[in-house]
Amino acid sequence: MKPRIHPDSRLVVFRDRAADVAFLTRSTAGSSRTVEWEDGNTYPVIDVEVSSASHPFYTGRSRVVDSAGRVERFERRYGRSAAARG
């Protein structure tokens, strides 16, 4: 690797707010907030909304999307001719 062209990589805690889970991993992202980890050391912490612990694809919990209701609502609002014109 060429020196001084890559960002510094350090240990960072990513905390998933939806699943209340935290991961310690290496990252180039930084944060001004810190948290004390299980090993007793203090690391920067980055709060995320979704991670593999809370995403439906990884957890197997799927959400039902009411696509039929959306189509019917569109047709009621704009009529069938608007949907046919595309």
Order of alpha helices (4+ residues) and beta strands (2+ residues): beta-beta-beta-beta-alpha-alpha-alpha
